[in-house]
């Protein structure tokens, strides 16, 4: 009897472990509503997380604002941008400075760490409209620059002194943009052409060796971010998913969202493994847990 009891106990223990493992797996990549529907406008975009874990996104309540969201999903206005300015992508430097793509005025705006003062960091009249922005470990920014009416676009580099340099012109409708964890790749997607391109990125911020990473057969794309392993999380606008794509261009999985029009994604939370997604059709943010921390979160820990 004792032997049977031990075997039974071991069996039940094993089943318990399987149950825990299954529960843990189910908790990953399951998106839920994070902020109330329509708290942000349909222009909600550019999610980013600061060192304290606060989430930011553009156009809370009305166009031309930056909203801040607590860990519990409570949103409020962080700053109002200058008259006529509307934000899109947001990124944080290692110092904690916030950079915002201001598309109507062809600016990259800056909110210095610990302040709410908005200043013009860079201006480039040749831009169609700075859209999404990425940042490397040296705090250089990279901006996508689509012309929606012409189905074309450019990419630009903005150095730490505010100097703007064209990296490539006359592309498709450039939108999501991201740097790999080792700073050696720059990823750019073209929404209307449904293509994601990858470049070699030099130590001086130059691009070369452009090649196709992946092309989707349907739906558009918007913002994207890397995790610490170099996987790209791409907002599939219209499909209502986020595609997780490996560094060699394979779709690892697609995460189903509540909304159908995701515009961008970022990573945060206490361990960097909470993804936050902005939804145009819902005017809010969703969130889900992932298996690896985001690139920028991991970069700040070094």
C-alpha positions as CSV (number, residue, x, y, z in Angstrom):
1,X,0.0,0.0,0.0
2,X,2.8,2.4,0.9
3,X,4.4,1.7,-2.5
4,X,1.2,2.4,-4.3
5,X,0.6,5.6,-2.4
6,X,4.1,6.8,-3.3
7,X,3.5,6.1,-7.0
8,X,0.1,7.8,-6.8
9,X,1.6,10.8,-5.0
10,X,4.3,11.1,-7.7
11,X,1.7,10.8,-10.4
12,X,-0.4,13.6,-8.9
13,X,2.7,15.7,-8.3
14,X,3.5,15.3,-12.0
15,X,0.0,16.3,-13.0
16,X,0.3,19.3,-10.8
17,X,3.5,20.4,-12.5
18,X,1.9,19.9,-15.9
19,X,-1.1,22.0,-14.7
20,X,1.2,24.8,-13.5
21,X,3.2,24.7,-16.8
22,X,0.0,24.8,-18.8
23,X,-1.3,27.7,-16.8
24,X,2.0,29.6,-17.2
25,X,1.9,29.0,-21.0
26,X,-1.7,30.2,-21.3
27,X,-0.9,33.4,-19.5
28,X,1.6,34.4,-22.2
29,X,0.6,36.1,-25.4
30,X,-3.0,36.6,-24.3
31,X,-4.0,40.2,-24.9
32,X,-6.5,42.0,-22.7
33,X,-7.8,45.6,-22.5
34,X,-5.4,47.8,-20.5
35,X,-6.9,51.2,-20.7
36,X,-10.6,52.1,-21.2
37,X,-11.9,52.2,-24.8
38,X,-11.8,55.7,-26.4
39,X,-9.8,57.2,-23.6
40,X,-7.3,58.1,-26.4
41,X,-8.3,59.4,-29.8
42,X,-8.1,57.3,-33.0
43,X,-4.6,58.9,-33.3
44,X,-3.3,56.8,-30.4
45,X,0.3,55.8,-31.2
46,X,3.9,55.7,-30.1
47,X,3.8,53.7,-26.8
48,X,7.0,53.9,-24.8
49,X,7.9,53.1,-21.2
50,X,10.2,55.2,-19.0
51,X,12.6,53.9,-16.4
52,X,10.0,54.0,-13.6
53,X,7.6,51.8,-15.7
54,X,5.1,54.5,-16.6
55,X,3.6,54.0,-20.1
56,X,3.2,56.9,-22.5
57,X,1.2,57.2,-25.7
58,X,0.2,60.1,-27.9
59,X,-3.3,61.8,-28.1
60,X,-4.9,61.1,-24.8
61,X,-8.3,62.8,-24.7
62,X,-7.6,65.0,-27.7
63,X,-5.0,65.4,-30.4
64,X,-1.7,67.1,-29.5
65,X,-1.3,65.6,-26.1
66,X,1.0,62.9,-24.5
67,X,-0.8,60.6,-22.1
68,X,0.8,58.7,-19.3
69,X,-0.6,55.5,-17.9
70,X,0.0,53.9,-14.5
71,X,0.7,50.2,-14.0
72,X,-2.9,49.8,-13.2
73,X,-4.1,51.3,-16.5
74,X,-5.1,54.8,-15.2
75,X,-4.4,57.4,-17.9
76,X,-3.9,61.2,-17.6
77,X,-2.4,64.0,-19.6
78,X,1.4,64.2,-19.2
79,X,2.1,67.2,-21.5
80,X,0.3,69.2,-24.2
81,X,2.4,69.8,-27.3
82,X,2.8,73.2,-28.8
83,X,-0.1,74.5,-31.0
84,X,-0.3,72.6,-34.2
85,X,2.0,69.8,-33.2
86,X,0.8,66.2,-33.1
87,X,2.9,63.3,-31.9
88,X,3.4,59.9,-33.3
89,X,6.4,57.7,-32.2
90,X,8.0,58.1,-28.8
91,X,11.3,56.9,-27.5
92,X,13.4,57.4,-24.4
93,X,17.2,58.0,-24.2
94,X,19.4,56.4,-21.7
95,X,19.2,59.6,-19.6
96,X,15.5,59.5,-19.6
97,X,14.8,62.2,-22.2
98,X,11.6,61.7,-24.2
99,X,11.7,62.2,-28.0
100,X,8.5,62.6,-30.0
101,X,8.0,62.5,-33.7
102,X,5.9,65.6,-34.5
103,X,4.6,64.9,-38.0
104,X,2.6,68.1,-39.0
105,X,5.6,70.3,-38.2
106,X,8.4,68.0,-39.4
107,X,10.0,68.0,-35.9
108,X,11.5,65.7,-33.4
109,X,10.4,67.1,-30.1
110,X,12.2,66.6,-26.8
111,X,11.0,66.6,-23.2
112,X,14.0,66.6,-20.9
113,X,14.1,64.0,-18.1
114,X,12.4,65.2,-15.0
115,X,10.6,68.1,-16.7
116,X,7.5,68.8,-18.7
117,X,9.2,71.3,-21.0
118,X,8.7,70.6,-24.7
119,X,11.4,71.8,-27.1
120,X,12.3,71.3,-30.7
121,X,15.3,68.9,-30.8
122,X,15.4,68.6,-34.6
123,X,13.6,70.1,-37.6
124,X,13.8,68.8,-41.2
125,X,11.5,70.6,-43.8
126,X,12.4,67.9,-46.4
127,X,10.5,65.3,-44.3
128,X,7.1,64.3,-45.4
129,X,6.2,63.6,-41.8
130,X,8.4,61.9,-39.2
131,X,6.3,58.9,-38.2
132,X,7.8,56.2,-36.0
133,X,11.2,56.5,-34.4
134,X,13.8,54.1,-33.2
135,X,16.8,54.6,-30.9
136,X,20.2,52.8,-30.7
137,X,22.5,52.4,-27.7
138,X,24.3,55.6,-28.5
139,X,21.0,57.5,-28.3
140,X,20.9,58.2,-32.1
141,X,17.4,58.3,-33.5
142,X,16.1,56.8,-36.7
143,X,12.9,58.0,-38.2
144,X,10.5,56.6,-40.8
145,X,9.0,59.2,-43.1
146,X,6.0,58.1,-45.2
147,X,4.1,60.0,-47.9
148,X,0.8,58.2,-47.7
149,X,-0.7,59.9,-50.8
150,X,2.2,58.8,-53.0
151,X,2.9,55.4,-51.4
152,X,6.5,56.4,-50.9
153,X,8.8,57.1,-48.0
154,X,12.2,57.8,-46.6
155,X,14.3,57.0,-43.5
156,X,16.5,59.5,-41.6
157,X,19.0,59.4,-38.8
158,X,19.0,62.1,-36.1
159,X,22.3,62.4,-34.2
160,X,22.6,63.4,-30.6
161,X,23.3,67.0,-31.6
162,X,20.1,67.2,-33.6
163,X,21.7,66.9,-37.0
164,X,19.4,65.1,-39.5
165,X,20.8,62.8,-42.3
166,X,18.9,61.0,-45.0
167,X,19.7,57.3,-45.0
168,X,17.5,56.3,-47.9
169,X,14.8,58.0,-50.0
170,X,12.1,56.9,-52.5
171,X,11.1,53.7,-50.6
172,X,7.6,52.4,-50.1
173,X,5.4,53.8,-47.4
174,X,8.0,53.5,-44.5
175,X,6.4,53.1,-41.1
176,X,7.6,50.8,-38.3
177,X,11.3,51.1,-37.6
178,X,13.6,49.4,-35.1
179,X,17.2,48.7,-34.2
180,X,18.4,45.1,-33.3
181,X,19.7,44.4,-29.7
182,X,23.4,44.4,-30.9
183,X,23.0,47.7,-32.8
184,X,24.1,45.9,-36.0
185,X,20.7,45.9,-37.9
186,X,18.1,48.5,-38.7
187,X,14.6,47.2,-39.6
188,X,12.1,49.3,-41.6
189,X,8.7,48.2,-42.8
190,X,6.6,49.5,-45.7
191,X,2.9,49.4,-44.7
192,X,1.2,49.4,-48.1
193,X,3.8,47.2,-49.7
194,X,3.7,44.8,-46.7
195,X,7.4,44.3,-46.7
196,X,10.0,44.4,-43.9
197,X,13.5,45.4,-44.9
198,X,16.7,44.9,-42.9
199,X,19.9,46.8,-43.3
200,X,23.4,46.4,-41.8
201,X,23.9,49.2,-39.4
202,X,27.5,50.5,-38.9
203,X,29.0,51.8,-35.7
204,X,28.7,55.3,-37.2
205,X,25.0,54.9,-38.0
206,X,25.3,54.2,-41.8
207,X,23.1,51.6,-43.5
208,X,24.1,49.1,-46.2
209,X,23.3,45.7,-47.6
210,X,19.5,46.2,-47.8
211,X,17.6,42.9,-48.1
212,X,14.0,41.7,-47.6
213,X,13.3,40.1,-44.2
214,X,9.7,39.1,-44.7
215,X,6.7,40.0,-47.0
216,X,3.2,39.5,-45.8
217,X,0.5,38.4,-48.2
218,X,-2.3,40.5,-46.7
219,X,-3.1,43.4,-44.3
220,X,-0.9,46.3,-43.5
221,X,1.8,46.9,-40.9
222,X,2.5,49.7,-38.4
223,X,4.9,50.0,-35.5
224,X,7.3,47.3,-34.4
225,X,9.8,46.5,-31.6
226,X,12.5,44.0,-30.9
227,X,12.7,41.8,-27.8
228,X,16.1,41.1,-26.2
229,X,16.6,38.0,-28.4
230,X,16.1,40.1,-31.6
231,X,12.6,38.9,-32.4
232,X,10.5,41.6,-34.1
233,X,7.0,42.2,-32.8
234,X,5.0,43.8,-35.7
235,X,1.6,45.5,-35.4
236,X,-0.6,44.0,-38.2
237,X,-2.9,46.8,-38.9
238,X,-6.4,45.6,-39.9
239,X,-5.7,42.0,-39.0
240,X,-5.9,42.6,-35.3
241,X,-2.7,40.7,-34.4
242,X,0.9,41.3,-33.5
243,X,3.3,39.0,-35.5
244,X,6.4,37.8,-33.7
245,X,9.0,37.4,-36.4
246,X,12.5,35.8,-35.8
247,X,15.7,37.5,-36.9
248,X,15.8,35.2,-39.9
249,X,12.4,36.3,-41.1
250,X,10.1,33.5,-39.9
251,X,6.8,34.1,-38.2
252,X,7.1,32.5,-34.8
253,X,3.5,33.2,-33.8
254,X,0.7,35.8,-34.1
255,X,-0.9,37.2,-31.0
256,X,-4.6,37.9,-31.3
257,X,-5.8,41.3,-30.1
258,X,-9.2,42.5,-29.0
259,X,-9.0,45.4,-31.4
260,X,-8.4,45.2,-35.2
261,X,-6.2,48.2,-35.9
262,X,-3.0,48.0,-33.8
263,X,-0.7,51.0,-34.4
264,X,2.4,50.3,-32.3
265,X,3.9,48.3,-29.5
266,X,6.4,48.6,-26.7
267,X,7.7,46.6,-23.7
268,X,7.7,47.3,-20.0
269,X,6.5,46.1,-16.7
270,X,8.6,45.1,-13.7
271,X,10.6,42.6,-15.8
272,X,10.3,44.1,-19.3
273,X,8.0,41.2,-20.3
274,X,4.7,43.1,-20.6
275,X,3.8,44.2,-24.1
276,X,1.6,47.3,-24.5
277,X,-0.2,47.9,-27.8
278,X,-2.0,51.0,-29.1
279,X,-5.3,50.4,-31.0
280,X,-6.7,52.9,-33.4
281,X,-10.2,51.5,-33.6
282,X,-10.5,51.1,-29.9
283,X,-8.8,54.4,-28.8
284,X,-6.9,52.6,-26.1
285,X,-4.1,50.2,-25.1
286,X,-4.0,46.5,-24.7
287,X,-1.4,44.4,-23.0
288,X,-0.1,40.9,-22.9
289,X,2.8,39.0,-21.3
290,X,5.7,37.7,-23.4
291,X,8.6,35.3,-22.8
292,X,11.5,37.7,-23.2
293,X,12.0,41.3,-22.2
294,X,12.0,44.1,-24.7
295,X,15.3,45.3,-26.2
296,X,15.2,48.8,-24.8
297,X,14.3,47.5,-21.3
298,X,17.2,45.1,-21.4
299,X,19.5,47.8,-22.8
300,X,18.8,50.1,-19.7
301,X,19.8,47.3,-17.4
302,X,23.3,47.1,-18.8
